[in-house]
Amino acid sequence: MTLYDIPLHTLTGEPTTLGAYRGQALLVVNVASKCGLTPQYEGLERLQKQYGDRGFTVLGVPCNQFAGQEPGSAEEIQSFCSATYGVSFPLLEKLDVNGDGRHPLYTELTKLADADGAAGDVQWNFEKFLISPAGEPVARIRPRTGPEDSEVVAAIEAQLPA
């Protein structure tokens, strides 16, 4: 099984997989609406707008595992993201990224080490995983690194298919 085959659901409950994004660079980010890092939505949306027509997609994955900072329903999450940050990129259903209930997507993603060589559990909200157009995880960016930091932008640009 590849990352493209792992069953997922959109925020509205429709079945999907990362296979829907085959051939694109993806930035998978566990997001939360009530976190000190929530303003990163602004940078994520700017990345989506800047690179979306070049084979790139931000994919938001709501997660309530860090201090209960994503308590809302799917409708509340969608409304918050749209009204507060104008989010146009796709959002998946709320998932567990750590622990016994860790979703299979994150079982695979957390095998990837960050720039310091550390793999394992997601540290906090807004941890970012860059996936190549071939469906391989290629970069892990820790939460406090903003989406528009030069290292993130350079990694995304290196993976753009177009």
C-alpha positions as CSV (number, residue, x, y, z in Angstrom):
1,M,0.0,0.0,0.0
2,T,1.2,3.5,-0.8
3,L,0.2,6.9,0.6
4,Y,-2.1,7.2,-2.4
5,D,-4.1,4.1,-1.3
6,I,-4.9,5.0,2.3
7,P,-8.6,5.5,2.7
8,L,-9.5,9.0,3.9
9,H,-12.6,11.2,4.1
10,T,-13.1,14.9,3.3
11,L,-14.3,17.2,5.9
12,T,-17.8,16.8,4.5
13,G,-17.5,13.0,4.8
14,E,-16.9,12.0,1.2
15,P,-14.5,9.1,0.7
16,T,-11.2,10.1,-0.9
17,T,-7.5,9.2,-1.0
18,L,-4.3,11.1,-1.6
19,G,-4.5,9.4,-5.0
20,A,-6.8,12.3,-5.9
21,Y,-3.7,14.4,-5.9
22,R,-1.4,12.0,-7.8
23,G,1.2,14.0,-9.7
24,Q,1.0,17.0,-7.4
25,A,3.2,18.2,-4.6
26,L,1.2,18.1,-1.3
27,L,1.7,19.9,2.0
28,V,-0.2,17.9,4.6
29,V,-0.7,19.9,7.7
30,N,-2.5,19.0,11.0
31,V,-4.5,22.1,11.7
32,A,-6.5,23.5,14.7
33,S,-8.8,26.5,15.1
34,K,-7.9,27.5,18.7
35,C,-4.1,27.3,18.7
36,G,-1.5,30.0,19.0
37,L,-0.3,28.8,15.6
38,T,-3.7,29.1,14.0
39,P,-2.6,32.3,12.1
40,Q,-0.5,29.9,10.0
41,Y,-3.7,29.4,8.0
42,E,-3.0,32.7,6.4
43,G,0.4,31.6,5.1
44,L,-0.9,28.2,4.0
45,E,-3.7,29.9,2.0
46,R,-1.1,32.2,0.4
47,L,1.0,29.1,-0.6
48,Q,-2.1,27.5,-2.1
49,K,-2.9,30.6,-4.1
50,Q,0.8,31.1,-5.2
51,Y,1.5,27.5,-6.3
52,G,-2.0,25.9,-6.8
53,D,-1.9,26.3,-10.5
54,R,1.6,24.8,-10.7
55,G,0.7,21.3,-9.3
56,F,0.6,22.0,-5.6
57,T,-2.0,21.6,-2.9
58,V,-2.2,22.3,0.8
59,L,-4.2,19.6,2.5
60,G,-5.5,20.5,6.0
61,V,-6.1,17.7,8.5
62,P,-8.0,18.9,11.6
63,C,-6.7,17.3,14.8
64,N,-8.0,17.7,18.4
65,Q,-5.2,15.9,20.1
66,F,-3.2,18.9,21.3
67,A,-4.9,20.6,24.3
68,G,-8.3,20.1,22.7
69,Q,-7.6,23.0,20.3
70,E,-9.9,21.7,17.5
71,P,-13.1,20.8,19.3
72,G,-15.6,21.9,16.6
73,S,-17.8,19.8,14.3
74,A,-17.0,19.5,10.6
75,E,-19.4,22.3,9.9
76,E,-17.8,24.6,12.6
77,I,-14.3,23.9,11.3
78,Q,-15.3,24.6,7.7
79,S,-17.1,27.8,8.7
80,F,-14.2,29.0,10.8
81,C,-11.6,28.3,8.2
82,S,-13.6,30.0,5.4
83,A,-14.9,33.0,7.3
84,T,-11.7,33.7,9.3
85,Y,-8.9,32.9,6.9
86,G,-10.6,32.5,3.5
87,V,-9.3,28.9,3.2
88,S,-9.8,27.5,-0.2
89,F,-7.6,24.4,0.1
90,P,-9.2,21.0,0.9
91,L,-9.7,19.8,4.4
92,L,-10.0,16.2,5.6
93,E,-12.0,14.9,8.4
94,K,-10.6,15.3,11.9
95,L,-7.9,12.6,12.5
96,D,-5.7,11.4,15.3
97,V,-2.0,11.9,14.4
98,N,-0.5,10.2,17.5
99,G,-1.3,7.4,19.9
100,D,-3.2,4.2,19.7
101,G,-5.8,5.8,17.4
102,R,-3.2,7.2,15.0
103,H,-4.7,7.3,11.5
104,P,-2.7,5.1,9.0
105,L,-1.8,8.2,7.0
106,Y,0.1,9.5,10.0
107,T,1.5,6.1,10.8
108,E,3.3,6.5,7.4
109,L,4.1,10.2,7.6
110,T,5.6,10.0,11.1
111,K,8.3,7.6,9.9
112,L,9.9,10.6,8.1
113,A,12.6,12.4,10.1
114,D,12.8,16.1,10.3
115,A,15.9,18.2,9.3
116,D,17.5,17.3,12.7
117,G,17.0,13.5,12.0
118,A,14.0,13.1,14.5
119,A,11.1,11.0,13.4
120,G,8.2,9.8,15.5
121,D,5.2,11.6,17.0
122,V,3.8,14.8,15.7
123,Q,4.9,17.5,18.1
124,W,1.9,19.9,17.9
125,N,-0.6,21.5,15.6
126,F,0.6,22.8,12.3
127,E,3.3,20.2,11.7
128,K,3.9,19.9,8.0
129,F,4.7,17.0,5.7
130,L,5.7,17.6,2.1
131,I,4.8,14.8,-0.3
132,S,6.4,14.6,-3.8
133,P,4.3,14.3,-7.0
134,A,5.3,10.6,-6.9
135,G,3.6,10.2,-3.5
136,E,6.8,10.0,-1.4
137,P,7.2,12.0,1.8
138,V,10.2,14.2,1.2
139,A,10.2,16.8,4.0
140,R,9.0,17.2,7.6
141,I,8.6,20.7,8.9
142,R,8.0,21.2,12.6
143,P,5.1,23.3,13.8
144,R,6.9,26.6,14.7
145,T,8.3,26.9,11.3
146,G,5.9,29.1,9.4
147,P,4.5,27.9,6.0
148,E,6.2,30.8,4.2
149,D,9.7,30.4,5.7
150,S,12.4,30.2,3.1
151,E,13.1,26.5,3.8
152,V,9.5,25.5,3.3
153,V,9.1,27.6,0.1
154,A,12.4,26.1,-1.3
155,A,11.2,22.6,-0.5
156,I,7.9,23.2,-2.2
157,E,9.5,24.8,-5.3
158,A,11.8,21.8,-5.6
159,Q,8.8,19.4,-5.8
160,L,6.6,21.4,-8.2
161,P,5.8,19.2,-11.2
162,A,5.2,22.1,-13.6
